[in-house]
Amino acid sequence: MNADPGISDPAHINWTRYRPGRQAGHYESFYQRANHPTEPRAFWIRYTVFSPAKMPEAAIGELWAIWFDGVTGRHVVAKEEHPIADCHFSPDSFGARIGDRLLEPGRLKGEATGPDGGIGWDLTYTGSEPPLLLLPPKMYTGGFPKAKSLVGTPLAQYSGSLHVGGETVAVDGWTGSQNHNWGSRHTDHYAFGQVAGFDGEPDSFLEVVTARAKIGRLRIPQVTFLVLRHQDREYSLVSLRQALSAKADFGYFYWDFATSDETVDIRGRMTAPAERFVGLNYYNPPGGIKHCLNTKIGSCTVEVVNRMTGKRIELRTDNRALMEILTDDREHGITIRA
């Protein structure tokens, strides 16, 4: 099988995989997120195409925007759904349009409304870090896993403005990331996390997932994939052997993980109180709806131990962690907002 050109060539990494008219179900998201430099505040904006299995004519574009505010405790959630005829997801460049809301290289502009009011954005971003792959390159081709994820621009720097509930929020040098995920179905149950700049270590970047999936009726063992960039080094613990031997435990509002190779041990913990999460409905291409418990202002601690020298490094952030839990459970207690 030929390598996916979007993986082997970084210039193509954000090209859309969705093709209109295909009977196989598909979801694909381009999302941007960033944190305030010092306060527990963050935004998350997502341009998504959703095509249900065997009903490609029912495909839609989903426009999501969330403002997380850990200072006031008031989070604003907005979501719109548009007919696919009113959308464009470029198959041969980086770009998306839902209605007249645009995502372009280095810029995104639009607005969305929801039960909490509206969120508008006019943002530019830059970044020089190379893309980050959370899976082995060969896993981005073929049918397994059903869900793929990568970071197109780690440590992206955002500037511009947000309009939240009638108030203007100046965005000046907020750090975050430009991300891309897609697949024919959502992973059955997962914890997903990311930190774009730790407290005191603004150039360090973490991406990690613990996933439980099924093949037919067979539940495969839990896997954990982790990539950490710190002090000009990338710890990429993403081989299938490493993923299967890693240890992890997660619930609604906590997640402990540990993984290693012959040179390094990495263990971490992510957590956030319930009031920092919002609940979202994620449509699944084969049918049904997953619940996503979502925060961008969680805490994270990571310990890195060099197995050769014994040197120990601790990275920490109090409110810059992205943390998501995807579940079929309906007993989590978080109100579904969109």
Sequence and secondary structure as in RCSB ss.txt:
>XXXX:A:sequence
MNADPGISDPAHINWTRYRPGRQAGHYESFYQRANHPTEPRAFWIRYTVFSPAKMPEAAIGELWAIWFDGVTGRH
VVAKEEHPIADCHFSPDSFGARIGDRLLEPGRLKGEATGPDGGIGWDLTYTGSEPPLLLLPPKMYTGGFPKAKSL
VGTPLAQYSGSLHVGGETVAVDGWTGSQNHNWGSRHTDHYAFGQVAGFDGEPDSFLEVVTARAKIGRLRIPQVTF
LVLRHQDREYSLVSLRQALSAKADFGYFYWDFATSDETVDIRGRMTAPAERFVGLNYYNPPGGIKHCLNTKIGSC
TVEVVNRMTGKRIELRTDNRALMEILTDDREHGITIRA
>XXXX:A:secstr
    HHHHSGGGTT     TT SS EEEEEEEEEE SSSSEEEEEEEEEEE TT GGG EEEEEEEEEETTT   
EEEEEEEEGGGEEE SSSS EEETTEEEETTEEEEEEEETTEEEEEEEEEE  S  EESS GGGGSSSSSSEEEE
EEEEEEEEEEEEEETTEEEEEEEEEEEEEEEEESS  SEEEEEEEEEETTEEEEEEEEEEEE EETTEE   EEE
EEEEETTEEEEE SHHHHHH EEEE SSEEEEEEE SSEEEEEEEE  GGG EEEEEE TTSSEEEEEEEEEEEE
EEEEEETTT  EEEEEEEEEEEEEEEES S S   B  
